[in-house]
């Protein structure tokens, strides 16, 4: 169906992943210098956790998409697991080619393989286009999210 290759991210993918995060963030100043060692430390922590998966999607050797997939155990729904999708990004110059749709479908399939009860994600309120994208894929707005900022990033 496509030339999109979806795989676990490797450290060499970080510059491309960070560039996608930086080009499409709310607030705009959320990301910093890609050489900041905290990014490598976060990558190592994700890679070391069997319930975390940082994904790179590539076309012709170029990383054009990413997401983080977390598997969350819970007591609710008789001990059911959930999949949590975060930080979905597709490089701006390749949007509209259904790479995002394929990336989300891939993540949902990984959740099925892990026998998750459901998959969930959040999307910032101003991201109206992203909301339409998820709804087109069959996702339902079901909850209102809240965040409590505890500190400024270091």
Beta strands, then each sheet from edge to edge (+ up, - down):
strand 1: 5-8
strand 2: 52-59
strand 3: 62-72
strand 4: 82-90
strand 5: 118-121
sheet 1: 1+ 2- 3+ 4- 5-
end
